[in-house]
């Protein structure tokens, strides 16, 4: 575990919360939250040598001694400082500090643009702290170290508040370090520089007793130690099962360091100590111990101890002890089922030796037998063709397709159906939609105004085509993560690869602001989805701290973060900057360059013309007619130049990513807070999967490497994850039932050997998804009836062993597509772009966000789906969540769904059309009933159903006076009845 | 031995017999299988009377064991059984309405304080436009913006130390509903539905009355990862308050006939698939939906309300819109056992967001003051307030310093909300802000604390109401929240 331990007693009010990770103890925090005194985020690799004090600079004052260290004067020859000089020693500092530090703090340089340069620095790594304070009103500013923004927006707080910001890591190559503040007025008081990248030694703040007297020791041993052991150690010692608030109270070092909420004690000042506030129950939000207030004498004893400067003989380093105790055991971590290498297992022995058709059947049957069960009967062909048709293309089989299959008595009959369906272009529409679920596809950006992304459909179509052309899965991954970095063999190939990175571009956008746009949240959304989609891992949990259950460290997270930090995302437009930019032109690079060259040349010419015409105009007398003409010419030229500048390139664009303008490693965000920066983390893969770094000569973002790491045979997660998904969509349940989480919070596989066997086969097939379909569909397990035996129901109520085929409800898309299909309304061609309003009309704000539902007769995969507003139909029938990965479609059963089927105009209109079709097809009611059943349910009605239907038709005609409409009305009624049946929406 | 005989040995032969038992005892379709088979065989299936008789009554509507909306026991006994949650969009100014700041009146224009749009700039202080007067016996000070509500202060617990974390409408609105500022999460109404179920299966457990969309759109009443049973059903005042509530079949009898015939066919289909509970559950939802058409329509119909009641809400006879309509419908839904009802005041584009001119607050207050006061009185006189919580809130307050000419900016650092009814101390104020209303001075109630307290009042421990999703147990209060015990009665 990496723990960010703090030593010191500075404070910082977090002015913004992250992603719902809200600070509850706002008031305490405002007083005491420390920005990281002595925090050097430690990497899991061997900790580098401890850093050593290099120098301090008292920016607006003379040389001083602070903490026993020598600080240079601000006017030293090696220091250059801009800004005004300011001093006010009468302000009371909060919290109080020792005299020499206070004097240094209260005398500062100030200004909206402040630059400090420290020269004559030897080459190497340094850690910098910056002392700032507020003398009157709060102001916000940005802080930079060596031109790198280290704090995006810092709020200086109330009068008297001061902060020691840092440490900021920087590498000196050119003998100087620069510290700058931009934006609001900043007061910079001092700079403290430590040499080296290692952990900073703990400074014992003033006020702590260094050498306890015997009396103090006796007081500690008799009163304080027993009290702490009794009341606090359970949650606040290195042995605690779960350490509370990252606070250790079992050593002097722990007392000094404080915890996640900042420093806990201010030596000599109980009133300023958070510990005292907590045990006095001062604040309703922080009450310790939580199960009851301490007796008054114990509270007073602790107050006395703090007053006397916390004399403490407990000198052992329990922080280190705790770190060691909780460090990840990598070997053990890699022995977890999902991280073990994939080994192709031998086929298990089964008793019913004639039963298995394929290897899959061996694995499944062995488990069925182990449970004391037998598999059910094979499915009727009539059920089987309906099952596989919905499964592969999401539409019902036509009566003719059913007839053909029934008539085909060859042993290859089923394989022929499978082949036909896999060749259908509707296959990609069905299976592409599954992938779009996983990658939380959306046609809008998800910011507060939910800006439309007209180009997103190109990625949607790319996914559909990728399935149709059976793009090998490794290549499928590569192109989505790094299509722009891959070789290509034609312009068309290149464009498709550029479009594929729309996967990354589709990450969610947040808020409505531009200057402090929370890019870290967009990257978090990227990593969250990438982890789940490709690795079945919740790596985003390591954003604020090491993963609580799985072997992912915060460094792992920021190692991957750097890759996307070095990636240029397109800008979809948000409330305060409503135009798209940074999209990727879908044209030859030289053609793009040429166009821009020409445009720029023309622009220069037009600008020169303006100058010339202006000079021309000025030659004429003020009120002369010539001047008027010249004036007009000048104005026209200006207008022409403006129009030309607005000229948009004539290329089509992809909403896709490119290499970032700056390629660099990211810096760890302490506790996930982007304004609390820790150590720089080199880009690399997850430690538990080898942690391979980028090559030294790699100048790219690292996306292609990342894709290679993911699809590498050395990574067992990726292939296990995808074969599990394919199995899940065929059977409605995965071999691992948590397809997005193969970690300890997920469930282990029900058929671990089968999972590995499938993954091995998949690799051997060259990662062909269609081959995987065939492998699964050929099995006898897939072709089982959905009827269960009572023993199976009793022993295996959830059918985990698959002794029969799981019956399933159609998903939202299949329900809608089937209704339209039966009504003869469904347009089976691929849909084009969505009819979004033109970009010039994009005035969307959070007050009037983009919101639309576009009617369409195309298949539901082509429906426009928004991040923020659910599509009304998809929301009712458990459609995918467009804001977060949906690995499994739930099937809820609600009255609102039934109301839809009872009364929605779409149901009624399709029933009307379906009735027309049936009426027109055959002349006589009995045959019509039969046809209706065949079309909608894939089977003919039995005798009873037939008779009942005829009776229903006649009852429905009873009250209708007009005999010509009576027939139609009754048939529409029967159509509606059929559309509402369980058999209509459930597939056996 | 063949597979077939093996399988039959495992019970396939008896697949009908035992399941007949299941049908009659557990699936509660109100339909005994032998009757069904008899009727199918006898051809009498389609006599509508018989079919409806077979399906009628409580038996048909009783829920099965697996019904996720069945009423559930709370974690501990509690007075409150249900909630009416009123949300005023846009940021209601606390210092102009519920939080009297004499210093701000004095300091008008003379001093500076937090002001401006979204950011904390120093601006000239702007005095409140409305006088404050004591209300009720308790004498809680409320401004002239809310004269009717002021008269009801003896029944209200006013919280003056609310706190949120984001100065944007969208984020703050989302957080007030879901506890999350950026990411979609289940709404508080969905959580309550998930935690407690509902007593009236003919109406949704969570109903949202919203003429237009609030900030953050449907996310504010979304079930998100909770099962769809718990989604807020939006009611739009007007002809068809719930989508597809009106039968589209012209003849009433015809719809019943269709439902009965579908049920008969479903039952036949079910007869050898009865192990799958959801098939039975789905059959039942058509009955529920059928009843909802009348039950819900009736709930929205105010024709049987007395003239005196209508007056209490400021409604004219025949009126089918306005905030008074929403308030009175809320009472009617409460009577019918709906678990969580949200009333949305204003929309994302027309609301309390007065950056330029605070005087416009008066127009918005006028819309809700009398109706909410009426609702509170009505709940009290009907005894419903004994076990109903009435909550009013907004997403954040407004700045003491000026924004624009005469407006105020967004201010999440403090604002006011109130709760009335079951289990809450009445006639008190809780918490306070500093002399200008810029920060919380004591007893801060963060949005998470507010949520934790509402759940507590319903008998739910907010730390135990969890749902496993994506490898994590989620809560409405994330990892935060403390019950504000001082306001519990």
Contacts between the chains, C-beta under 8 A, distances in Angstrom:
chain1	res1	chain2	res2	distance
A	16	B	165	7.4
A	16	B	166	7.3
A	17	B	165	4.2
A	17	B	166	6.9
A	17	B	181	6.1
A	19	B	180	7.7
A	19	B	181	7.1
A	19	B	182	5.1
A	19	B	183	6.2
A	20	B	175	7.7
A	20	B	179	6.9
A	20	B	180	3.9
A	20	B	181	5.5
A	20	B	182	6.4
A	20	B	183	6.0
A	20	B	185	7.4
A	20	B	478	5.5
A	21	B	478	7.3
A	21	B	479	7.9
A	22	B	165	5.2
A	22	B	175	8.0
A	22	B	181	7.1
A	22	B	446	7.4
A	22	B	447	8.0
A	22	B	448	6.7
A	22	B	478	6.9
A	22	B	480	5.9
A	23	B	165	7.7
A	24	B	446	6.2
A	24	B	448	6.3
A	24	B	449	8.0
A	24	B	480	4.2
A	24	B	481	7.3
A	24	B	482	7.5
A	26	B	163	6.5
A	26	B	165	7.9
A	26	B	444	6.8
A	26	B	446	7.0
A	27	B	440	7.3
A	27	B	444	6.0
A	137	B	122	5.4
A	138	B	120	6.7
A	140	B	119	7.5
A	140	B	120	7.9
A	155	B	120	7.6
A	284	B	443	6.6
A	284	B	444	7.8
A	284	B	482	6.3
A	284	B	484	7.4
A	284	B	486	7.9
A	285	B	444	7.3
A	285	B	446	7.9
A	285	B	449	7.8
A	285	B	482	5.7
A	352	B	3	7.2
A	355	B	3	6.6
A	373	B	10	7.0
A	374	B	3	6.7
A	374	B	6	4.5
A	374	B	7	5.5
A	374	B	9	8.0
A	374	B	10	5.9
A	375	B	3	6.9
A	375	B	7	7.4
A	376	B	7	5.8
A	376	B	12	7.7
A	377	B	3	6.7
A	377	B	4	6.2
A	377	B	7	5.8
A	377	B	12	7.8
A	448	B	168	6.8
A	448	B	169	7.9
A	448	B	170	4.0
A	448	B	171	7.8
A	448	B	215	7.8
A	448	B	216	7.6
A	450	B	217	7.6
A	510	B	182	5.5
A	511	B	168	6.5
A	511	B	170	7.5
A	511	B	171	7.1
A	511	B	182	7.7
A	512	B	168	6.5
A	512	B	170	7.0
A	513	B	118	7.9
A	513	B	168	8.0
A	518	B	182	7.8
A	521	B	182	6.2
A	532	B	470	7.4
A	538	B	470	6.6
A	538	B	471	4.8
A	538	B	472	7.4
A	541	B	471	7.7
A	541	B	472	7.4
A	549	B	471	7.9
A	738	B	471	6.7
A	740	B	470	6.3
A	740	B	471	7.5
A	741	B	470	6.6
A	741	B	471	3.9
A	743	B	471	6.3
A	745	B	471	3.8
A	745	B	472	6.8
A	746	B	471	5.9
A	786	B	273	7.7
A	787	B	12	7.2
A	787	B	15	7.0
A	787	B	272	6.9
A	787	B	273	7.8
A	788	B	275	5.5
A	789	B	7	5.9
A	789	B	10	4.0
A	789	B	11	4.3
A	789	B	12	5.1
A	789	B	15	7.2
A	790	B	10	7.2
A	790	B	11	3.3
A	790	B	14	6.2
A	790	B	15	6.9
A	790	B	18	5.6
A	791	B	10	4.0
A	791	B	11	5.0
A	792	B	10	6.7
A	792	B	11	7.8
A	793	B	11	8.0
A	793	B	275	5.2
A	807	B	273	6.9
A	807	B	276	5.9
A	809	B	278	7.5
A	846	B	168	7.0
A	846	B	169	5.7
A	846	B	170	4.5
A	846	B	215	5.7
A	846	B	216	7.9
A	846	B	348	6.5
A	847	B	169	7.6
A	847	B	215	7.7
A	847	B	348	5.0
A	847	B	349	4.7
A	847	B	353	7.7
A	848	B	348	6.9
A	848	B	349	5.1
A	849	B	217	6.5
A	849	B	348	6.9
A	851	B	213	7.3
A	851	B	217	7.0
A	868	B	216	6.8
A	868	B	217	4.7
A	868	B	218	7.4
A	868	B	219	6.1
A	869	B	213	8.0
A	869	B	217	4.9
A	869	B	218	5.6
A	870	B	218	5.5
A	870	B	222	7.1
A	872	B	243	7.2
A	875	B	218	7.5
A	875	B	228	7.9
A	875	B	231	7.4
A	876	B	228	7.6
A	878	B	228	5.7
A	881	B	184	7.6
A	881	B	224	7.4
A	881	B	225	7.5
A	883	B	183	7.4
A	883	B	184	4.9
A	884	B	183	7.7
A	884	B	184	7.0
A	884	B	225	7.8
A	884	B	470	7.6
A	885	B	470	7.8
A	890	B	227	6.2
A	890	B	228	7.1
A	891	B	278	7.0
A	892	B	227	5.0
A	892	B	228	3.7
A	892	B	229	5.7
A	893	B	278	5.7
A	893	B	281	4.9
A	893	B	282	4.6
A	893	B	285	5.7
A	894	B	228	5.7
A	894	B	229	5.6
A	894	B	285	6.3
A	895	B	204	7.4
A	895	B	285	4.8
A	895	B	288	4.1
A	895	B	289	4.4
A	895	B	292	5.7
A	896	B	204	7.2
A	896	B	231	7.9
A	896	B	233	6.4
A	896	B	243	8.0
A	896	B	244	8.0
A	896	B	289	7.7
A	897	B	285	6.7
A	898	B	282	7.8
A	898	B	285	4.4
A	898	B	286	4.7
A	898	B	288	6.9
A	898	B	289	3.6
A	899	B	242	7.5
A	899	B	243	7.4
A	899	B	244	4.3
A	899	B	245	6.6
A	899	B	289	4.6
A	899	B	292	6.6
A	899	B	293	7.6
A	900	B	243	7.8
A	900	B	244	5.5
A	901	B	286	7.9
A	902	B	244	6.9
A	902	B	247	7.1
A	902	B	248	7.7
A	902	B	255	7.0
A	902	B	259	7.7
A	902	B	286	7.2
A	902	B	289	5.7
A	902	B	290	7.3
A	902	B	293	7.8
A	903	B	244	4.0
A	903	B	245	7.3
A	903	B	246	6.5
A	903	B	247	6.0
A	903	B	248	4.7
A	903	B	293	7.9
A	904	B	243	7.8
A	904	B	244	5.1
A	904	B	248	7.9
A	905	B	248	7.0
A	908	B	248	5.4
A	944	B	40	5.0
A	944	B	41	7.2
A	944	B	268	7.5
A	945	B	265	6.7
A	945	B	268	7.2
A	947	B	43	6.4
A	948	B	40	6.8
A	948	B	43	7.8
A	948	B	45	5.5
A	948	B	46	6.3
A	948	B	261	7.2
A	948	B	264	6.8
A	948	B	265	7.5
A	951	B	43	7.3
A	951	B	45	7.4
A	951	B	46	4.5
A	952	B	46	5.8
A	952	B	257	7.3
A	952	B	261	4.9
A	955	B	46	5.8
A	955	B	48	7.2
A	955	B	257	6.0
A	956	B	254	6.4
A	956	B	257	6.6
A	956	B	258	7.9
A	959	B	251	5.9
A	959	B	253	7.2
A	959	B	254	7.5
A	973	B	249	7.8
A	973	B	254	6.4
A	973	B	257	7.6
A	973	B	258	5.6
A	976	B	258	5.9
A	977	B	258	5.2
A	977	B	261	5.3
A	977	B	262	4.7
A	977	B	265	7.2
A	980	B	258	7.7
A	980	B	262	4.8
A	980	B	286	6.8
A	981	B	262	5.9
A	981	B	265	5.7
A	981	B	266	6.0
A	981	B	269	7.0
A	982	B	266	4.9
A	982	B	269	5.5
A	982	B	270	6.9
A	982	B	279	5.1
A	982	B	282	5.9
A	982	B	283	6.8
A	983	B	265	7.5
A	983	B	266	7.6
A	983	B	269	4.8
A	985	B	282	7.9
A	986	B	279	6.7
